[in-house]
């Protein structure tokens, strides 16, 4: 069998692709660090190098075999961010001739780049591709768009790009879209708080069982990436104690209770239900995935995590952007001639508890199949790195539970949704 891709599109079903004989070989990520936490001093490029080197090692793939690198990053949170994909490629050991490119679909970027990697392979433009989602949200810059024209009297005007990223100048702030969905689908504050509590509890149960050790790589408290004929890249973690070796676990998850969650005030609208406790966390981290053709996998005797069956992106009303996963999932399953009950597990990004719960209600999902090891309310949502994390976690969960078919999906600011179907192998 040869790797192949078949595209599809429609006015109502978005744009997508169906794949044959294309695989996720391995995925690895850094811990996700809390806002201004241990990883906040590390550039997204360096985080991407860490996860990429680890993913290539886990895949047992020679970096020089990789034909292309596709990176995703939203925040442009370093002075050399224009070079991010190329620098990750060079410092991860890819050959000089291998090109690198950046893609951006906001919260769906991680799934997007895996889909683009599969498309490159299906079109026979590559046999193996490295997909890298990376974000240092703590380093999102404060910008002055008028500084080059000089300042008149008064204070210069600066914009917080992190805060602005949570808004939508065409519609309403992201959190408000979740509250709109809650009202539309009749989702109560108690339901959202219980959903958030469950996300945290599932995460800690999985972490205690050692599940996340299979995808998280430890980050040393300082280090350098050295490659012949290139300047070394150095990093140092923030506020690491003298006795600590670095960071090995996610920093955002926190034990909570329904009582604590109930005590929090709504953030975006007076009636809520969105609070700081039932929304995803702002975090720093990277996750890289190795994608390859079946011919490459077989010729190199590689073990794989799973097969990529297809992916799609769709548009929705900006005011209810959070519902995006529902039409995306329906569109993709229809194109694959599958039904919702054919899906064993779902990984749907918990951008907001009210948003994810509304998607579950719309699709009438069995919550026992959803985010079984916890979601972004616990882990955090590092924008461009979320999708690669979702796919990695999903495939590992399918293997652990001895299940077959899974869906990874995310809503996207501005009014989009993205979904991918994978099969454990």
Secondary structure, 3 states (H helix, E strand, C coil): CCCEEEEEEECCCEEEEEEECEEEEEEEEECCEECCCHHHHCCHHHHHHHHHHHHHHHHCCCHHHCCEEEEECCCCCCCCHHHHHHHHHHHCCCCCCCEEEEECCHHHHHHHHHHHHHHHHHCCCCCEEEEEEEEEHHHCCEECCCHHHCCCCCCCCCEEHHHHHCCCCCCCCHHHHHHHHHHHHCCCHHHHHHHHHHHHHHHHHHHHCCHHHHCEECEECEEEECCCCCCCEEEECCCCCCCCCEECCCCCCCCCCHHHHHCCCCCCCCCCCCCCCCECCCEEEEEEEEEEEHHHHHHCCCCCCEEEEEEEEEECCHHHHHHHHHHHHHHHHHHCCCCHHHCCEEEECCCEHHHHHHHHHHHCCCHHHECCCCCHHHHCCCHHHHHHHHHHHHHHHHHHCCCCEEEEEEEECCCEEEEEEEEEC
